Amino acid sequence: MPDGRLCRAGPQRDRPYCFAHDPERTSDANEARRLGGLRRRKEGTIALAYDLPGLDSVEGVRRLLDIVVTDGLGLENGIARLRVLIAAAAAAIRLLETAEFEERLAALEAVVLRRGAEPDPDEDSGL
C-alpha cells in the first residue's frame, strides 16, 4: 500500500503488487472502481424498481420468480417461453419445499426451546 503496509489482496502473477496497488495499472484500477460503483448504483435502482429485497430470503427468491414468470408469460409462444416457464415452475417447487422445511424447523425449534425452559418432571428432586 502507499503507506508501506501490506495489502490483504494477493499479488498478481509475475508482479509484486495486487491489481489495486500496482503503480503501472493505476488507470485500470481506477476504471474498475468506477465501473464497480456504476454497477452498485444500477443494482440498487433495479432492486428498487422491481421491489427486490434480495436473494438471501425465501421472500426475495419468491419475488424474483414472480418477475421471471411475469416476463416469461409476456414472451411470444415458443420453445424459449416454455423453457422459462418450466424452469420457473421447477424453481418454485424447490422454493415451496424450502419454505415448508423452514416453517417445520421453526416449529420444532420452538417446541425444543419451550421444553428446555420447563422443569423436567422426571428429574430427581435431589432429596
N, C-alpha and C positions, 0 to 999 in steps of 0.2 A: 504494500500500500504506500501511498505517497509519504506517510509519516514513518515508514520503516517497519510497521507491524506486519506480520504475515496475514495474508487473506485466507479465509477458510475454504475458498474455492481452490480446486487443484489446478496446477499449471497446465498449459496447452502442450500438446505433443511437440517436442523439439523446441520449446520456448520456456524460459524461466518464469514467465508471468501467466496468470489466469487471463481470460479474454477481457474481463472488465478493467484490469490494471496494466495491460500491455501498452506501453507508450507508442508503439508502432501501429496499434489498432484503435487509437482513441476515437477517430471519426466513426469507425464501425460500431464501437461500443455505444457511442452517443446516439447513433441511428437506431440501434437495437433498443435502447432505453426509450427513445421517442415512440417507436412502434409499439413497445410494450405498454406505454401509457395510453396510446390511442386504443389499443385492444381492450384494456381495462375499462376505459370510458365507454367503448362500444358495448362491451358485455353488460355494463350497468344499465345503459339505455335500453338494450334489448330485454334484459330481465325486467325492467320497469314496464316496458310496453306490453310484454306478454304475461306480466304478473307471475314471473318465475321466482319462487322462493329459494331455489337451489336444488341440487340433486342429492343432498345429504339427508333427505327425509322421504317417507312414503308419499307425503303430500306433494313434494316437489316433483318426484318422478311421475306421479299421477297427473299433475298439471302438464308436464311435458308430453305425456301420452295423449292427453286431450288435444293439445295443439297439433300433434302429428296426425291424429285421426281426422281432425277438422280439415287440415290442409290436404290430407290424403283423399278425403271424400270430394274435395274440390278438383282433383285431377281428372283428366279425361279417362273414360273407361278404357282399360287396357291392362297389360301384364304389370306395368310399373305400379299402377294403383292397387291392384290385387296384392302385390308383394308388400307394399307399405301397410295395407290393412291387415294382412296375415301376420306380419311381423309385430304390428302394434297389438293385435289380439294375443299373440303369444307372450309378449312382454306384460300385457295387462293381467294375464292369468298368473304369471310369476309374481307380479306386484300384489295381487289379491292374496295369494298364498303367503307371501311375506307379511302382509298386514295382518292376516289371521294368526300367524305364528307370533307376531309381536303382541297382539291382544292376549293370546293364550299365555304367553310368557309373563306378561304384566299381571295377569290374574293369579298365576301360580306364585309369583314373587310376593304379591300382596298376602296370599294365604300363609306363605312361609314366614313373612315378617310378623303377621298377626300371631302366629303360633309361637314365634320367638319371644314376643312381648308378654305372652300369657304364662303364668306359672304352670309347670308340668304336674298334674295331679298324681302321676305315678311315681314322682320323685320322692325319695325318702325325706322325711321331715327333719332328719338329723338328730332325732332323740335316741 
